[in-house]
Amino acid sequence: MKGKYSDTFCKILQCSVKPALYTPGEPHFWDDPYISKSLLKSHLNPEDDSASRRPETIDKEVQNLLSSGVLKRGDKVLDLGCGPGLYASRLADKGIEVTGVDISKNSLNYAIAHAKSNGFDIDYRLLNFLDIDFSTEFDAVIQVYGEFNTLSDKKRDELLLKLHTALKPGGVLIFDITTRVLRSRCGLKNHWYFSDGGFWRPGEHLVLEQGFDYPEYDTWLDQYIVIDGDGVKVYNNWFHDYTLESITRALKKAGFKIVQLWNDLTGIPYQEGGDWIAVVARRT
């Protein structure tokens, strides 16, 4: 092989080797001009729960948070990774004052337009949630659909300290995380496909998917190698799964105490061995 084809082949060979833990892939994945449009489309597709949960599930989750008393009318809530405002708009409709933070300009533009057309007064901010700088402003913070799973221990600990500062005394952090039960059942990805226009690229491209397991860290990598006329790009999606014990330790270290557990945010009572753990933790 010569030229570009040789370079492409060598890059694929390099990627076939298990990378070191939390090796980054392409930067700006969530705000890529084309991929962010694909993400928004997935968020808004009521039959697709790859980016956001389906509308009927989100409705149940919001209802559970209100009926359980975790959230109430008049609360100030910070929605981290709010995307197109699927939770923020529902919370605002229930009389909750919402600030939404997201890194994707495309999703945030949709959220702003949707809020305006529906008369919701939501404060949306274009910001990486790892860079927030609030101080005792919120009654609650929500971060849903496993956002914490995407963070390394270091970044998780840094974020938890920021959230502790952002909350009022006695405020609550609401989130859900996956367990290794879910990842073990889903298995590791290892296949390829050709597309003439899809999620990753508008034109012809080849996608090689592979997965790596780091059991000693309860961590998985879903890796996507995308090949088109412009070369090879590698996207690494890291997932750190939790047990009740491991998330309890992390929360305690940051000054939080768990006050409510469910198997998911719709309110299914907690039982060990589930795919998800939904947590309400109070700032101590």
Backbone bond lengths (Angstrom), bond angles and torsions (degrees), N, CA, C in turn:
res aa  C-N    CA-C-N  psi(-1)  N-CA   C-N-CA  omega(-1)  CA-C   N-CA-C  phi
1 M - - - 1.459 - - 1.529 109.68 -
2 K 1.347 115.14 148.90 1.449 119.57 -178.49 1.521 110.01 -134.05
3 G 1.325 116.23 159.57 1.441 122.12 172.53 1.503 113.98 59.01
4 K 1.356 114.88 -135.79 1.456 122.27 -174.88 1.511 111.77 -58.39
5 Y 1.343 117.19 -42.02 1.460 119.77 -177.30 1.527 110.58 -63.94
6 S 1.307 117.45 -38.65 1.449 120.41 177.50 1.529 110.25 -64.94
7 D 1.338 117.43 -43.05 1.455 121.89 178.97 1.526 110.90 -62.54
8 T 1.333 115.81 -41.97 1.461 120.79 179.56 1.518 110.96 -62.72
9 F 1.321 115.72 -45.44 1.463 120.42 -178.99 1.526 110.46 -63.23
10 C 1.310 116.27 -41.96 1.471 119.82 179.93 1.524 110.92 -64.62
11 K 1.323 117.05 -39.45 1.463 120.74 179.56 1.532 109.95 -64.26
12 I 1.335 117.21 -41.23 1.463 120.70 179.08 1.527 110.03 -63.87
13 L 1.333 116.45 -41.71 1.467 120.20 178.51 1.533 110.67 -61.50
14 Q 1.312 116.65 -41.43 1.461 120.76 178.51 1.525 111.06 -61.13
15 C 1.330 115.88 -39.81 1.467 120.59 -177.24 1.523 112.24 -73.91
16 S 1.320 117.79 -19.35 1.463 120.22 -178.30 1.525 112.11 -73.16
17 V 1.337 116.12 -12.73 1.460 121.55 178.82 1.526 109.09 -85.34
18 K 1.324 117.20 134.60 1.458 121.75 -179.34 1.526 110.02 -57.98
19 P 1.338 117.91 120.24 1.463 119.34 -177.01 1.521 112.33 -78.28
20 A 1.315 115.09 163.38 1.460 120.25 174.70 1.523 109.49 -65.61
21 L 1.319 116.66 153.24 1.456 122.66 -176.97 1.533 110.80 -54.03
22 Y 1.333 115.50 129.20 1.460 124.96 177.93 1.520 114.17 62.72
23 T 1.331 116.36 27.60 1.460 119.44 169.53 1.527 108.42 -60.76
24 P 1.328 118.24 126.66 1.468 118.85 -177.76 1.519 112.03 -73.94
25 G 1.317 115.38 153.46 1.450 121.54 171.50 1.522 109.05 -102.36
26 E 1.322 116.62 -147.67 1.456 120.66 179.21 1.531 110.67 -60.41
27 P 1.326 117.17 135.55 1.467 119.83 177.29 1.528 111.11 -74.70
28 H 1.319 115.93 161.88 1.467 122.66 175.44 1.516 113.00 60.37
29 F 1.333 116.50 30.96 1.466 120.90 -179.74 1.525 111.51 -55.90
30 W 1.337 117.28 -46.48 1.467 120.52 -173.31 1.520 112.68 -74.55
31 D 1.321 117.16 -16.41 1.458 119.40 -178.53 1.521 112.35 -120.01
32 D 1.327 116.88 19.57 1.456 120.90 174.44 1.535 108.79 -60.81
33 P 1.337 119.27 133.79 1.464 121.14 -174.66 1.528 114.28 -54.37
34 Y 1.328 117.08 -38.75 1.470 118.76 179.57 1.524 112.24 -88.12
35 I 1.340 117.30 -47.54 1.460 120.59 -176.27 1.527 111.44 -62.40
36 S 1.346 116.95 -34.16 1.462 119.08 179.57 1.529 111.36 -63.95
37 K 1.328 117.01 -31.00 1.471 119.85 175.24 1.525 110.61 -68.85
38 S 1.321 116.15 -39.11 1.460 119.93 176.62 1.521 110.79 -64.56
39 L 1.334 116.04 -39.89 1.457 120.36 178.38 1.525 111.42 -63.52
40 L 1.318 116.32 -43.81 1.463 119.96 178.85 1.529 110.58 -61.67
41 K 1.313 116.49 -41.74 1.462 120.51 177.56 1.527 110.58 -59.60
42 S 1.335 116.97 -41.45 1.469 120.81 178.18 1.526 111.05 -66.56
43 H 1.335 116.66 -41.94 1.466 121.15 178.13 1.528 111.15 -55.81
44 L 1.326 115.77 -40.02 1.461 120.56 -170.87 1.524 113.65 -93.10
45 N 1.311 116.89 -6.08 1.470 120.73 -179.87 1.530 109.14 -79.48
46 P 1.335 118.87 113.74 1.464 120.69 -176.54 1.520 114.12 -68.28
47 E 1.335 117.04 -11.85 1.467 120.97 179.65 1.521 112.20 -102.18
48 D 1.318 116.99 3.42 1.464 121.50 -175.06 1.516 109.05 -124.21
49 D 1.340 117.51 119.90 1.457 119.56 178.60 1.528 112.25 -111.64
50 S 1.332 116.78 27.30 1.461 120.07 179.82 1.527 112.07 -76.41
51 A 1.336 117.80 -29.58 1.464 121.25 -179.85 1.526 111.83 -106.57
52 S 1.309 116.68 -41.51 1.468 122.35 176.89 1.518 108.77 -136.91
53 R 1.303 115.93 157.39 1.459 119.08 175.92 1.524 109.93 -68.55
54 R 1.315 115.65 158.53 1.457 120.34 -177.70 1.522 110.58 -68.98
55 P 1.339 116.91 154.28 1.471 120.75 -174.09 1.517 114.34 -53.17
56 E 1.341 117.29 -41.63 1.460 119.21 -178.03 1.534 111.91 -65.67
57 T 1.342 116.35 -31.63 1.461 120.26 177.35 1.526 110.99 -72.77
58 I 1.325 117.18 -43.02 1.462 120.93 177.68 1.527 110.31 -59.99
59 D 1.333 116.82 -41.35 1.469 120.58 177.47 1.534 110.83 -58.07
60 K 1.322 116.45 -44.06 1.467 120.57 -179.64 1.529 110.97 -66.11
61 E 1.329 116.90 -39.01 1.463 120.32 -179.57 1.532 111.15 -64.79
62 V 1.329 116.13 -46.10 1.458 119.91 179.30 1.529 110.56 -63.44
63 Q 1.331 116.42 -42.08 1.452 119.79 178.42 1.522 111.73 -61.98
64 N 1.331 116.83 -39.57 1.465 120.22 178.64 1.522 111.49 -64.36
65 L 1.319 117.18 -42.63 1.462 120.08 -179.49 1.526 111.56 -63.51
66 L 1.330 116.71 -32.44 1.458 120.43 178.96 1.525 111.72 -81.22
67 S 1.320 117.21 -46.59 1.465 120.08 -176.72 1.528 112.16 -67.98
68 S 1.332 116.98 -27.68 1.466 121.04 178.64 1.523 112.24 -79.31
69 G 1.337 116.65 -11.47 1.455 120.61 -178.66 1.509 114.57 85.65
70 V 1.329 117.58 1.38 1.470 120.25 178.70 1.531 110.04 -64.25
71 L 1.347 116.14 -39.96 1.459 121.85 173.62 1.520 108.81 -119.37
72 K 1.330 116.02 151.49 1.462 120.22 178.13 1.524 109.82 -145.45
73 R 1.291 114.52 159.41 1.464 121.73 178.96 1.527 109.84 -53.15
74 G 1.328 116.19 134.33 1.457 121.62 179.46 1.507 114.60 93.60
75 D 1.333 118.14 -11.28 1.458 120.86 177.42 1.523 111.15 -63.89
76 K 1.327 115.60 149.58 1.465 121.47 170.30 1.525 107.34 -99.01
77 V 1.325 116.26 120.82 1.466 121.72 -172.98 1.524 110.16 -123.87
78 L 1.330 115.36 134.66 1.465 122.52 174.16 1.523 108.14 -101.56
79 D 1.331 115.88 119.81 1.463 122.54 179.51 1.525 107.89 -102.14
80 L 1.345 116.26 106.09 1.463 121.42 -177.22 1.523 110.53 -88.46
81 G 1.335 116.40 129.56 1.454 120.08 -176.40 1.512 109.57 68.65
82 C 1.328 116.20 48.14 1.472 121.70 -170.80 1.521 113.75 -70.73
83 G 1.345 118.18 -16.97 1.459 120.01 -179.57 1.519 111.30 56.99
84 P 1.330 118.14 -136.83 1.469 120.71 -178.27 1.524 114.06 -81.93
85 G 1.333 117.42 15.41 1.454 120.39 172.73 1.510 115.66 85.03
86 L 1.314 117.59 27.18 1.462 120.53 -175.94 1.526 112.24 -64.95
87 Y 1.326 117.20 -38.37 1.461 121.20 176.17 1.526 110.51 -86.16
88 A 1.314 116.58 -42.78 1.462 120.85 -176.57 1.521 111.54 -57.47
89 S 1.323 117.25 -43.73 1.462 119.90 -178.57 1.526 111.51 -66.13
90 R 1.323 116.80 -38.56 1.469 119.94 179.30 1.529 110.69 -68.12
91 L 1.331 116.55 -39.32 1.453 120.20 178.66 1.533 111.03 -67.17
92 A 1.324 116.58 -42.53 1.464 120.69 178.07 1.526 110.84 -61.03
93 D 1.314 116.35 -36.82 1.460 121.27 178.90 1.532 111.86 -65.37
94 K 1.335 116.60 -20.45 1.464 121.78 178.64 1.533 112.19 -96.60
95 G 1.320 116.77 11.72 1.452 119.86 176.53 1.508 114.91 85.99
96 I 1.328 117.27 20.33 1.461 121.79 179.38 1.528 109.06 -99.89
97 E 1.321 116.77 139.70 1.462 122.77 179.22 1.522 108.77 -87.31
98 V 1.333 117.08 114.82 1.465 121.50 -169.39 1.522 111.73 -115.88
99 T 1.332 114.88 135.57 1.459 122.64 165.98 1.525 107.07 -113.14
100 G 1.313 116.63 124.27 1.465 121.25 -179.44 1.509 111.21 -111.24
101 V 1.328 115.95 134.89 1.465 122.02 -178.95 1.521 109.27 -123.20
102 D 1.329 116.69 131.70 1.462 119.99 176.64 1.522 109.72 -154.75
103 I 1.331 115.03 153.98 1.463 120.78 -177.54 1.528 112.63 -90.24
104 S 1.342 116.85 -15.40 1.465 120.98 -176.42 1.527 110.84 -91.32
105 K 1.312 116.05 112.01 1.462 120.94 178.95 1.521 111.03 -61.99
106 N 1.315 116.61 -36.49 1.454 120.84 -178.59 1.529 111.39 -63.81
107 S 1.332 116.32 -48.27 1.462 120.33 178.87 1.521 111.33 -65.68
108 L 1.324 116.37 -39.09 1.462 119.82 -178.13 1.535 111.28 -67.86
109 N 1.322 116.95 -37.49 1.465 120.18 176.64 1.528 110.47 -60.78
110 Y 1.325 115.63 -40.46 1.469 118.76 176.70 1.524 110.21 -63.78
111 A 1.332 116.83 -45.06 1.459 121.15 -178.54 1.520 111.35 -60.30
112 I 1.328 116.89 -42.68 1.466 121.38 179.96 1.524 110.79 -63.73
113 A 1.335 116.02 -44.66 1.466 120.04 179.92 1.524 111.17 -64.87
114 H 1.319 116.49 -40.64 1.473 120.70 179.83 1.529 110.33 -65.38
115 A 1.326 117.37 -41.89 1.467 120.46 178.76 1.526 110.93 -62.94
116 K 1.319 116.06 -43.10 1.464 120.15 -179.34 1.521 111.45 -63.33
117 S 1.342 116.53 -43.71 1.470 120.05 -177.27 1.518 112.13 -69.39
118 N 1.351 117.22 -21.87 1.459 120.98 -179.05 1.524 113.54 -105.36
119 G 1.340 116.10 3.80 1.449 120.07 176.80 1.513 114.88 73.67
120 F 1.338 117.47 25.19 1.465 121.28 179.13 1.529 109.61 -92.48
121 D 1.315 116.63 132.17 1.460 121.76 177.86 1.528 108.33 -95.12
122 I 1.320 116.24 86.50 1.463 122.61 -177.18 1.528 108.96 -115.92
123 D 1.308 116.16 133.24 1.466 122.03 179.38 1.528 108.51 -91.29
124 Y 1.337 116.26 98.88 1.460 121.01 179.53 1.530 110.07 -96.73
125 R 1.333 115.45 136.88 1.461 120.14 -178.44 1.526 110.33 -131.88
126 L 1.326 115.09 131.49 1.461 122.14 177.18 1.521 107.97 -81.77
127 L 1.343 115.33 103.71 1.466 119.16 -171.28 1.518 109.68 -163.93
128 N 1.312 116.54 141.64 1.460 121.53 169.88 1.521 107.52 -70.27
129 F 1.333 117.53 125.47 1.465 117.93 -175.15 1.531 113.00 -64.76
130 L 1.322 117.30 -15.18 1.468 119.71 174.75 1.528 111.96 -73.37
131 D 1.340 116.11 -12.45 1.461 120.77 -177.08 1.523 112.82 -106.99
132 I 1.323 118.60 13.30 1.460 120.26 -178.10 1.527 110.67 -64.47
133 D 1.338 115.18 153.86 1.463 120.46 -178.92 1.530 108.85 -147.29
134 F 1.330 116.15 66.30 1.458 122.23 178.61 1.534 108.92 -104.66
135 S 1.331 115.33 156.91 1.467 119.34 179.88 1.530 110.49 -137.78
136 T 1.316 116.65 114.70 1.475 125.81 177.24 1.525 112.70 42.62
137 E 1.331 115.81 48.93 1.466 120.61 -177.04 1.529 113.59 -104.76
138 F 1.342 117.94 -23.20 1.459 119.52 -166.18 1.529 113.12 -119.29
139 D 1.327 114.03 144.93 1.458 120.43 172.98 1.526 111.09 -79.36
140 A 1.324 115.78 -26.68 1.467 120.15 -178.28 1.516 110.38 -154.41
141 V 1.317 115.04 150.54 1.474 123.00 170.59 1.512 106.99 -122.68
142 I 1.333 116.77 134.47 1.458 120.30 174.49 1.533 109.63 -119.66
143 Q 1.316 114.50 140.60 1.462 120.91 174.99 1.530 106.66 -145.51
144 V 1.324 115.61 107.02 1.461 119.82 -166.16 1.528 112.79 -112.80
145 Y 1.319 113.57 166.59 1.464 125.41 177.03 1.522 112.33 62.90
146 G 1.338 115.71 43.39 1.458 120.98 169.66 1.503 116.55 72.79
147 E 1.336 117.73 25.45 1.469 119.07 178.80 1.529 111.52 -59.17
148 F 1.335 116.77 -36.61 1.470 119.11 179.67 1.525 111.60 -62.66
149 N 1.333 117.10 -28.53 1.465 120.34 -179.22 1.521 112.99 -64.22
150 T 1.321 117.65 -20.22 1.466 120.92 -176.60 1.520 112.84 -83.80
151 L 1.340 117.30 -3.88 1.458 120.98 -172.89 1.527 111.96 -103.44
152 S 1.315 115.77 144.81 1.460 120.76 170.09 1.528 108.59 -69.70
153 D 1.323 117.22 165.23 1.463 120.61 177.74 1.529 111.30 -55.93
154 K 1.312 116.50 -41.81 1.468 120.87 -177.74 1.520 111.39 -63.31
155 K 1.330 115.85 -49.19 1.466 119.00 -178.95 1.528 110.76 -68.55
156 R 1.336 116.81 -36.75 1.469 119.85 176.50 1.518 110.84 -59.42
157 D 1.334 116.74 -46.97 1.462 120.47 -178.76 1.532 111.22 -63.59
158 E 1.326 116.59 -39.86 1.461 120.34 177.92 1.524 110.59 -63.28
159 L 1.348 116.39 -42.49 1.462 119.83 -179.67 1.526 111.12 -66.84
160 L 1.320 117.66 -42.06 1.462 120.40 -179.56 1.526 111.27 -59.99
161 L 1.316 117.31 -38.77 1.463 120.30 177.63 1.530 110.85 -65.99
162 K 1.326 117.13 -38.81 1.464 120.84 176.53 1.527 111.04 -64.13
163 L 1.336 115.97 -38.50 1.466 119.91 -179.40 1.526 110.85 -70.90
164 H 1.328 116.17 -36.17 1.463 120.26 175.62 1.530 109.79 -59.49
165 T 1.318 116.61 -41.34 1.465 121.83 178.59 1.523 111.11 -69.71
166 A 1.307 117.46 -35.82 1.467 121.60 -176.87 1.522 112.39 -71.01
167 L 1.324 117.07 -27.31 1.463 121.30 -176.32 1.527 111.92 -83.73
168 K 1.322 114.75 148.15 1.458 120.40 170.09 1.528 108.63 -69.08
169 P 1.332 119.32 158.25 1.460 120.13 173.93 1.528 110.93 -54.75
170 G 1.327 116.72 128.40 1.450 121.15 -177.11 1.511 114.00 84.80
171 G 1.334 117.60 -1.17 1.464 120.97 177.97 1.513 111.44 -68.09
172 V 1.352 116.33 164.19 1.460 120.31 -174.35 1.523 112.32 -121.95
173 L 1.315 114.14 147.63 1.463 123.93 173.66 1.520 107.84 -107.49
174 I 1.335 116.27 125.44 1.466 122.60 -176.44 1.525 108.28 -118.60
175 F 1.324 117.08 124.34 1.459 119.54 -178.87 1.522 109.75 -159.16
176 D 1.326 115.63 168.38 1.460 120.93 173.96 1.521 109.25 -133.22
177 I 1.326 115.79 149.72 1.459 122.26 -176.47 1.522 109.18 -138.60
178 T 1.311 115.62 150.87 1.461 120.07 176.50 1.522 110.36 -85.06
179 T 1.322 114.32 155.52 1.455 121.34 173.65 1.520 108.89 -107.49
180 R 1.301 116.17 170.21 1.466 120.16 178.75 1.529 111.46 -67.77
181 V 1.308 117.07 -18.25 1.464 120.61 176.66 1.523 110.22 -59.07
182 L 1.328 116.59 -45.63 1.459 120.82 179.87 1.515 111.28 -64.53
183 R 1.325 116.95 -48.16 1.462 120.31 -177.43 1.528 111.57 -64.17
184 S 1.314 116.73 -38.86 1.463 119.90 -179.94 1.522 110.88 -65.43
185 R 1.314 115.96 -36.03 1.464 119.74 180.00 1.523 111.58 -72.80
186 C 1.325 115.78 -36.60 1.471 119.64 179.83 1.530 112.05 -72.14
187 G 1.329 116.81 -32.31 1.458 120.74 178.95 1.516 113.29 78.35
188 L 1.326 115.28 177.20 1.459 122.20 -179.31 1.519 110.49 -90.84
189 K 1.318 115.75 139.08 1.462 120.37 177.53 1.518 109.69 -78.76
190 N 1.343 115.14 142.42 1.457 120.00 176.15 1.522 108.77 -163.89
191 H 1.340 116.78 80.37 1.449 120.64 178.44 1.535 109.51 -159.57
192 W 1.321 116.09 177.50 1.449 120.19 -179.26 1.519 109.28 -141.65
193 Y 1.340 115.18 159.43 1.465 119.35 174.88 1.528 109.52 -154.92
194 F 1.332 114.89 155.19 1.464 122.53 175.69 1.515 108.74 -106.61
195 S 1.326 116.07 141.23 1.460 120.49 178.66 1.526 109.61 -136.55
196 D 1.312 116.30 143.53 1.464 119.99 174.19 1.537 111.14 -97.88
197 G 1.311 115.40 18.42 1.459 122.32 178.42 1.514 109.41 148.09
198 G 1.322 117.44 115.80 1.464 119.32 -175.77 1.508 111.50 -160.32
199 F 1.329 115.89 -148.76 1.456 121.58 -173.82 1.528 112.21 -58.97
200 W 1.334 116.93 -44.38 1.461 120.27 -169.89 1.523 113.72 -85.35
201 R 1.328 116.65 -34.66 1.453 120.81 -174.30 1.534 110.14 -144.59
202 P 1.334 117.14 150.71 1.473 119.40 178.74 1.523 113.42 -77.98
203 G 1.329 117.08 -21.05 1.459 121.00 -179.02 1.515 112.34 -114.62
204 E 1.318 116.13 -163.31 1.460 120.81 -177.28 1.526 111.46 -63.68
205 H 1.330 114.88 135.35 1.462 119.33 177.54 1.524 110.01 -161.70
206 L 1.311 114.82 159.37 1.460 123.56 178.23 1.522 108.35 -114.28
207 V 1.331 116.49 135.30 1.456 121.24 179.79 1.530 109.25 -120.58
208 L 1.328 115.65 123.73 1.456 122.15 173.92 1.527 107.32 -107.82
209 E 1.322 116.83 120.41 1.460 121.35 -179.88 1.525 109.26 -109.01
210 Q 1.326 115.63 134.62 1.454 119.24 174.20 1.524 109.07 -148.01
211 G 1.322 114.71 155.24 1.455 120.15 -178.58 1.517 111.33 -124.95
212 F 1.328 115.62 150.64 1.455 122.35 177.96 1.529 108.74 -132.12
213 D 1.321 115.62 141.05 1.452 121.82 -179.36 1.531 109.55 -110.44
214 Y 1.330 115.81 136.37 1.463 122.99 175.86 1.526 106.88 -123.14
215 P 1.316 117.74 72.98 1.472 121.05 -170.06 1.523 114.06 -60.93
216 E 1.326 117.25 -29.49 1.457 119.43 -179.45 1.527 111.85 -68.55
217 Y 1.353 116.33 -15.58 1.461 121.41 178.31 1.530 112.24 -115.58
218 D 1.333 117.40 6.94 1.469 121.73 -174.63 1.524 111.31 51.42
219 T 1.320 115.83 41.88 1.463 121.56 -173.17 1.526 110.76 -128.40
220 W 1.322 114.46 144.62 1.467 122.75 178.24 1.522 108.82 -126.77
221 L 1.331 115.18 154.40 1.462 120.89 171.76 1.518 109.36 -124.50
222 D 1.318 116.36 125.20 1.462 121.94 166.79 1.520 106.59 -101.45
223 Q 1.329 115.73 115.93 1.463 120.80 -175.69 1.523 110.30 -112.67
224 Y 1.333 115.65 134.96 1.465 121.95 179.24 1.521 108.41 -122.55
225 I 1.323 116.82 117.05 1.458 123.01 176.94 1.526 106.70 -101.72
226 V 1.321 116.74 114.41 1.462 122.31 -175.26 1.524 108.68 -109.71
227 I 1.320 115.28 124.70 1.464 121.89 -175.28 1.519 109.29 -121.34
228 D 1.335 116.13 125.41 1.462 120.89 174.33 1.524 108.91 -144.43
229 G 1.325 117.18 -166.08 1.454 120.45 -177.06 1.510 114.02 -64.09
230 D 1.329 116.80 -17.75 1.466 120.62 179.84 1.521 113.21 -92.15
231 G 1.341 116.35 -0.57 1.455 118.84 177.27 1.523 113.15 119.60
232 V 1.333 115.28 -151.12 1.460 122.24 -174.22 1.533 109.61 -118.01
233 K 1.327 115.85 130.39 1.460 121.82 174.36 1.523 108.37 -123.61
234 V 1.328 115.56 142.09 1.464 120.75 -178.14 1.536 108.92 -120.17
235 Y 1.331 115.30 126.39 1.461 121.88 -179.76 1.533 108.19 -115.20
236 N 1.323 116.34 119.82 1.464 122.19 -178.76 1.525 110.12 -107.62
237 N 1.311 116.53 117.30 1.459 122.25 176.18 1.526 108.81 -108.39
238 W 1.337 115.79 109.19 1.460 121.68 -177.23 1.518 110.93 -94.85
239 F 1.335 115.91 142.94 1.462 121.53 179.45 1.538 109.47 -136.19
240 H 1.307 115.42 118.52 1.462 121.62 177.74 1.523 108.04 -104.12
241 D 1.325 117.38 110.90 1.457 121.54 -178.42 1.526 110.97 -85.33
242 Y 1.348 114.83 164.67 1.463 120.00 -173.03 1.520 111.94 -133.01
243 T 1.318 114.15 158.61 1.450 123.19 163.49 1.524 106.53 -110.66
244 L 1.313 116.78 168.52 1.461 119.34 176.72 1.526 109.73 -60.43
245 E 1.320 117.39 -38.90 1.458 121.10 -178.97 1.531 111.63 -64.89
246 S 1.330 117.33 -43.62 1.466 119.44 -175.73 1.528 111.86 -70.58
247 I 1.337 118.24 -37.67 1.462 118.87 178.92 1.531 110.63 -73.91
248 T 1.332 116.94 -31.74 1.472 120.05 176.80 1.522 110.50 -62.50
249 R 1.334 116.71 -42.58 1.469 120.49 179.25 1.528 111.13 -62.54
250 A 1.334 116.13 -44.72 1.464 119.94 -178.47 1.525 110.98 -64.02
251 L 1.321 116.87 -40.59 1.458 120.48 -179.78 1.531 111.41 -67.90
252 K 1.314 116.52 -42.58 1.461 120.73 -179.77 1.530 110.71 -61.36
253 K 1.323 115.81 -41.38 1.460 121.20 179.42 1.525 111.80 -59.15
254 A 1.349 115.95 -32.96 1.469 121.05 -177.48 1.524 112.84 -93.01
255 G 1.334 117.53 0.43 1.456 120.07 177.59 1.511 114.63 92.07
256 F 1.340 116.65 31.93 1.460 121.73 177.77 1.527 110.19 -120.27
257 K 1.335 115.55 151.53 1.451 121.72 174.93 1.523 108.57 -128.50
258 I 1.327 117.16 129.33 1.462 121.28 179.52 1.527 109.54 -68.60
259 V 1.340 115.08 129.05 1.463 120.01 179.29 1.533 112.26 -118.55
260 Q 1.343 116.85 -11.35 1.463 120.11 179.23 1.527 109.39 -154.09
261 L 1.342 115.51 137.32 1.459 121.69 175.90 1.521 109.79 -129.93
262 W 1.320 115.27 140.66 1.461 122.61 170.09 1.530 107.95 -136.07
263 N 1.319 116.46 167.65 1.462 119.23 171.52 1.528 111.50 -79.39
264 D 1.315 116.28 -22.18 1.459 120.27 168.63 1.521 108.15 -158.50
265 L 1.308 117.13 172.85 1.456 121.25 -173.25 1.520 113.88 -74.53
266 T 1.328 118.53 -5.24 1.462 119.47 172.67 1.520 111.24 -76.13
267 G 1.348 117.39 -10.50 1.452 121.03 174.94 1.509 115.38 104.02
268 I 1.320 118.35 13.02 1.470 120.36 175.83 1.528 108.48 -63.82
269 P 1.340 118.09 126.41 1.473 120.99 -177.01 1.526 111.56 -54.11
270 Y 1.326 115.28 142.71 1.457 120.00 -177.18 1.523 112.07 -69.77
271 Q 1.322 115.03 131.79 1.459 123.09 169.97 1.520 107.75 -138.64
272 E 1.305 116.62 137.57 1.455 120.74 178.71 1.524 110.19 -62.32
273 G 1.333 116.29 142.54 1.458 120.98 178.13 1.511 114.01 100.17
274 G 1.336 117.12 5.88 1.453 119.99 178.33 1.519 112.43 -82.07
275 D 1.334 115.64 169.40 1.465 121.21 177.98 1.526 112.09 -71.80
276 W 1.332 115.43 -33.11 1.460 121.49 -174.79 1.521 111.26 -127.71
277 I 1.312 115.37 157.62 1.460 122.72 168.03 1.525 106.83 -127.20
278 A 1.339 116.85 123.39 1.458 121.77 175.89 1.529 108.30 -104.26
279 V 1.308 115.54 132.01 1.473 121.49 -168.79 1.526 111.28 -126.90
280 V 1.318 114.83 137.50 1.462 122.14 164.51 1.523 106.24 -117.79
281 A 1.322 116.54 117.93 1.466 121.79 -178.26 1.525 109.93 -121.74
282 R 1.319 115.66 132.81 1.472 120.22 -177.87 1.524 110.89 -95.86
283 R 1.318 114.98 140.12 1.464 120.35 172.53 1.517 109.91 -66.70
284 T 1.312 117.48 124.90 1.467 120.95 -179.72 1.521 111.18 -99.93
